[in-house]
Amino acid sequence: MKSYQTSKLQNKTVVVIGLGLIGGSLAKALHQSNIFKDIIGCDQDVASLVEGVSLGVISRYEEDVCVAVAQADIVVLALPILSVESVLAEIQAVISPHAVITDVGSSKASVVQAVRKTLGKKICRFVPGHPIAGSEKSGVSASNEHLFAGQKIILTPLQSTDADAKELVSLMWLLAGATVVEMGVERHDQVLAVTSHLPHLLAYSLVDTLATQEDNLDVFRYAAGGFRDFTRIAASDPVMWRDIFTANKGAVLEALDLFTKDLSVLRRAIVEGDSPHMIGVFTRAKSARDHFTKMLSQKAYLDPMQQNEKVFIARPGGTVTGEVRVPGDKSISHRSIMLGSLADGVTEVEGFLEGEDSLATLQAFRDMGVVIDGPHHGRVTIYGVGMHGLKQPPGPLYVGNSGTSMRLLVGLLASQSFDVELAGDESLTKRPMNRVANPLREMGAVIETADEGRPPLKIKGGQALKGIHYDLPMASAQVKSCVLLAGLNAEGETSVTEPAPTRDHTERMLSGFGYTVQASQTDNDGKRTLSLTGGGSLTAGRIDVPADISSATFFMVAASITPDSNLLLKHVGINPTREGVINILRLMGANLVLENERQVGGEPVADIRVRYAPLKGIHIPEDQVPLAIDEFPALFIAAACADGTTVLTGAEELRVKESDRIQAMADGLVELGVKAEAQPDGIVIQGGVIGGGEVESHGDHRIAMSFAVAALRASGEIRIKNCANVATSFPNFVGLAQEVGMQLVEEGA
């Protein structure tokens, strides 16, 4: 905490009434900060007070609580909830008008009621608080000055609460290491009833039930870790929890009724052998904890503590040899979940990409009631609910950093019967969404966006969509797919004309699920029209997801630029709408050979053999740009290693990806000594020597991986910042890079 903030706490006297675990831990943290004038303890148990002084929990104590409070600048009520009113009644006459009062109770409504009854005008100096921390241990001997480090403290200030009183209480908790958040009193009690009070109630009840069985000794003797972890909280202070359940009775009973209802349904599923229902409950529960953690941190499915800290160290040199299979195609993985969920029957998926973006799509459909088992080593089983079987999610659908998830989902959800909100992380909230919202509005959808058409997106349910013809203003597979997916539930025909070929995974997979999509070439300029008629159905089947050519690109470039390299990339999808990277590298002189070409699940697949060859700079044909839009960051590294100048035009789409990829790559290349000049719709790169240095990936996975490849031809070490998002598309990139010979590590790993 900054010194100008701690100065507001200096020379203050804090009185902590109740030296149990919470009161004692807070007192000890404040006492050891050496900021306060005095930390005075009060407790009915004089032995606890004596022990508190000896353990360094408090500086001194008073047996008479009124004597202590008369000296206080801050009073902390660390008492059982039902004791608060009587203690306040005893001390209210001696509380200084300037003193601040706060509490640590797990239920706020009853405490606020007691304060209103006893404090009168002094209520403006009361700041209700609740630290989300604890232990099954109790008493002053359990005091731990680090108990609140990294934990949340919820303040529930009243309308009458003085701003300076709230500030002092906030600073006190910050000094103890906590993170301060605010919440309304009623909402606090509802949330805590579910997240804290109900689990404690269940733990007490379960242990009590088992303890009364005749064979209870064997039950506890052979209890495994799961039983011990769940029932640990049953060792908490019974008096404290009696008071909590009494004080927060309404919210606890509401939570208990909901749990009892769901438990009865689960019991019936076990009796009837309803496997899909059981799998649904268990898989949703298994994934929920991590998912909600990420939603609350407003990050992608990444550890928020590492989001800006993960750094790649790419050392120069090495060769690229061997054979590898990169993760499954992200675009196909997304679509397999979406269409499998809407299909009739069970869809089996192999090769699913277990990356952050694909998992975000999977979780969104779990939130809408679809039972999905997996992923387990790339295998996913989807129990489809049919075209009209999705259910309203309990809250916003959070898709992390995945623009594909959001843009395709809005098309699928525009015709559903329920309202839904699509939200994402900080990066995704900067990306344009009117490009999909506008054509959907033409179809009759009601969609609200934030300023400038950015997320979150709020979709009004119950709208009857009508098919339209839509001319794409620019080539975009995501916009095309969004409109076609909306057309599945629209009246009549929906058609889209694209100005240049884009990824056709949606059309191919719809056909694979038995839904007819018509395609026609409209002229000689490469334009193509796709159309479908609404009201059909999807039939479940099997999907084998090929390796992602976008992920393979990093290794294609790595082998192409590194002398003596010889690499085989296995089972790579070579969809003709994605082959731009192969065409461009060959135009630059790369030695790429397609081996074992075949069809797998309607998608063309091949093994790609790449050997080193000197590259030359080229003017990249604009008709190849849509076919390689995601691969350009890696291709820019190839251009930096080529002889001559490489020019890219017609690629303005790169400026609205996870980052402004044109500017980010240009800045990074210049930092490494390469001549690179960003253009409004492209870049000009003069091949030459790549030096070492530090570059910023801007949290963009493709930027980070591209500069890792650059180190193969660099003269010095490259330090790449903000690399956590690599997990969005390429889990274990570092491991595979090391396997083929790249000198890449995570800093500190």
Rosetta blueprint (number, residue, H / E / L):
1 M L
2 K L
3 S H
4 Y H
5 Q H
6 T H
7 S L
8 K L
9 L L
10 Q L
11 N L
12 K L
13 T E
14 V E
15 V E
16 V E
17 I E
18 G L
19 L L
20 G L
21 L H
22 I H
23 G H
24 G H
25 S H
26 L H
27 A H
28 K H
29 A H
30 L H
31 H H
32 Q H
33 S H
34 N L
35 I L
36 F L
37 K L
38 D E
39 I E
40 I E
41 G E
42 C E
43 D L
44 Q L
45 D L
46 V H
47 A H
48 S H
49 L H
50 V H
51 E H
52 G H
53 V H
54 S H
55 L L
56 G L
57 V L
58 I L
59 S L
60 R E
61 Y E
62 E L
63 E L
64 D L
65 V H
66 C H
67 V H
68 A H
69 V H
70 A L
71 Q L
72 A L
73 D L
74 I E
75 V E
76 V E
77 L E
78 A L
79 L L
80 P L
81 I H
82 L H
83 S H
84 V H
85 E H
86 S H
87 V H
88 L H
89 A H
90 E H
91 I H
92 Q L
93 A L
94 V L
95 I L
96 S L
97 P L
98 H L
99 A L
100 V E
101 I E
102 T E
103 D E
104 V L
105 G L
106 S L
107 S L
108 K L
109 A H
110 S H
111 V H
112 V H
113 Q H
114 A H
115 V H
116 R H
117 K H
118 T H
119 L H
120 G H
121 K H
122 K H
123 I H
124 C H
125 R H
126 F E
127 V E
128 P L
129 G E
130 H E
131 P E
132 I L
133 A L
134 G L
135 S L
136 E L
137 K L
138 S L
139 G L
140 V H
141 S H
142 A H
143 S L
144 N L
145 E L
146 H L
147 L L
148 F L
149 A L
150 G L
151 Q L
152 K E
153 I E
154 I E
155 L E
156 T L
157 P L
158 L L
159 Q L
160 S L
161 T L
162 D L
163 A H
164 D H
165 A H
166 K H
167 E H
168 L H
169 V H
170 S H
171 L H
172 M H
173 W H
174 L H
175 L H
176 A L
177 G L
178 A L
179 T E
180 V E
181 V E
182 E E
183 M L
184 G L
185 V H
186 E H
187 R H
188 H H
189 D H
190 Q H
191 V H
192 L H
193 A H
194 V H
195 T H
196 S H
197 H H
198 L H
199 P H
200 H H
201 L H
202 L H
203 A H
204 Y H
205 S H
206 L H
207 V H
208 D H
209 T H
210 L H
211 A H
212 T L
213 Q L
214 E L
215 D L
216 N H
217 L H
218 D H
219 V H
220 F H
221 R H
222 Y L
223 A L
224 A L
225 G H
226 G H
227 F H
228 R H
229 D H
230 F H
231 T H
232 R H
233 I H
234 A H
235 A H
236 S L
237 D L
238 P H
239 V H
240 M H
241 W H
242 R H
243 D H
244 I H
245 F H
246 T H
247 A H
248 N L
249 K H
250 G H
251 A H
252 V H
253 L H
254 E H
255 A H
256 L H
257 D H
258 L H
259 F H
260 T H
261 K H
262 D H
263 L H
264 S H
265 V H
266 L H
267 R H
268 R H
269 A H
270 I H
271 V H
272 E H
273 G L
274 D L
275 S H
276 P H
277 H H
278 M H
279 I H
280 G H
281 V H
282 F H
283 T H
284 R H
285 A H
286 K H
287 S H
288 A H
289 R H
290 D H
291 H H
292 F H
293 T H
294 K H
295 M H
296 L H
297 S H
298 Q L
299 K L
300 A L
301 Y L
302 L L
303 D L
304 P L
305 M L
306 Q L
307 Q L
308 N L
309 E L
310 K L
311 V L
312 F E
313 I E
314 A E
315 R E
316 P L
317 G L
318 G L
319 T L
320 V L
321 T E
322 G E
323 E E
324 V E
325 R L
326 V L
327 P L
328 G E
329 D L
330 K H
331 S H
332 I H
333 S H
334 H H
335 R H
336 S H
337 I H
338 M H
339 L H
340 G H
341 S H
342 L H
343 A L
344 D E
345 G L
346 V E
347 T E
348 E E
349 V E
350 E E
351 G L
352 F L
353 L L
354 E L
355 G L
356 E H
357 D H
358 S H
359 L H
360 A H
361 T H
362 L H
363 Q H
364 A H
365 F H
366 R H
367 D H
368 M L
369 G L
370 V L
371 V E
372 I E
373 D E
374 G E
375 P E
376 H E
377 H L
378 G L
379 R E
380 V E
381 T E
382 I E
383 Y E
384 G L
385 V L
386 G L
387 M L
388 H L
389 G L
390 L L
391 K L
392 Q L
393 P L
394 P L
395 G L
396 P L
397 L E
398 Y E
399 V L
400 G L
401 N L
402 S L
403 G H
404 T H
405 S H
406 M H
407 R H
408 L H
409 L H
410 V H
411 G H
412 L H
413 L H
414 A L
415 S L
416 Q L
417 S L
418 F L
419 D L
420 V E
421 E E
422 L E
423 A E
424 G L
425 D L
426 E L
427 S L
428 L H
429 T H
430 K H
431 R L
432 P L
433 M L
434 N H
435 R H
436 V H
437 A H
438 N H
439 P H
440 L H
441 R H
442 E H
443 M L
444 G L
445 A L
446 V E
447 I E
448 E E
449 T L
450 A L
451 D H
452 E H
453 G H
454 R L
455 P L
456 P L
457 L E
458 K E
459 I E
460 K E
461 G L
462 G L
463 Q L
464 A L
465 L L
466 K E
467 G L
468 I L
469 H E
470 Y E
471 D E
472 L L
473 P L
474 M L
475 A L
476 S L
477 A H
478 Q H
479 V H
480 K H
481 S H
482 C H
483 V H
484 L H
485 L H
486 A H
487 G H
488 L L
489 N L
490 A L
491 E E
492 G L
493 E E
494 T E
495 S E
496 V E
497 T E
498 E E
499 P L
500 A L
501 P L
502 T L
503 R L
504 D L
505 H H
506 T H
507 E H
508 R H
509 M H
510 L H
511 S H
512 G H
513 F L
514 G L
515 Y L
516 T L
517 V L
518 Q E
519 A E
520 S E
521 Q E
522 T L
523 D L
524 N L
525 D L
526 G L
527 K L
528 R E
529 T E
530 L E
531 S E
532 L E
533 T E
534 G L
535 G L
536 G L
537 S L
538 L L
539 T E
540 A L
541 G L
542 R E
543 I E
544 D E
545 V L
546 P L
547 A E
548 D L
549 I H
550 S H
551 S H
552 A H
553 T H
554 F H
555 F H
556 M H
557 V H
558 A H
559 A H
560 S H
561 I H
562 T L
563 P L
564 D L
565 S L
566 N E
567 L E
568 L E
569 L E
570 K E
571 H E
572 V E
573 G E
574 I L
575 N L
576 P L
577 T L
578 R L
579 E L
580 G H
581 V H
582 I H
583 N H
584 I H
585 L H
586 R H
587 L H
588 M L
589 G L
590 A L
591 N E
592 L E
593 V E
594 L E
595 E E
596 N E
597 E E
598 R E
599 Q E
600 V E
601 G L
602 G L
603 E E
604 P E
605 V E
606 A E
607 D E
608 I E
609 R E
610 V E
611 R E
612 Y L
613 A L
614 P L
615 L L
616 K E
617 G L
618 I L
619 H E
620 I L
621 P L
622 E H
623 D H
624 Q H
625 V L
626 P H
627 L H
628 A H
629 I L
630 D L
631 E L
632 F H
633 P H
634 A H
635 L H
636 F H
637 I H
638 A H
639 A H
640 A H
641 C L
642 A L
643 D E
644 G L
645 T E
646 T E
647 V E
648 L E
649 T L
650 G L
651 A L
652 E H
653 E H
654 L H
655 R H
656 V H
657 K L
658 E L
659 S L
660 D L
661 R H
662 I H
663 Q H
664 A H
665 M H
666 A H
667 D H
668 G H
669 L H
670 V H
671 E H
672 L L
673 G L
674 V L
675 K E
676 A E
677 E E
678 A E
679 Q E
680 P L
681 D L
682 G E
683 I E
684 V E
685 I E
686 Q E
687 G L
688 G L
689 V L
690 I E
691 G L
692 G L
693 G E
694 E E
695 V E
696 E E
697 S L
698 H L
699 G L
700 D L
701 H H
702 R H
703 I H
704 A H
705 M H
706 S H
707 F H
708 A H
709 V H
710 A H
711 A H
712 L H
713 R H
714 A E
715 S L
716 G L
717 E L
718 I E
719 R E
720 I E
721 K E
722 N L
723 C L
724 A H
725 N H
726 V H
727 A H
728 T H
729 S L
730 F L
731 P L
732 N L
733 F H
734 V H
735 G H
736 L H
737 A H
738 Q H
739 E H
740 V H
741 G L
742 M L
743 Q E
744 L E
745 V E
746 E E
747 E L
748 G L
749 A L
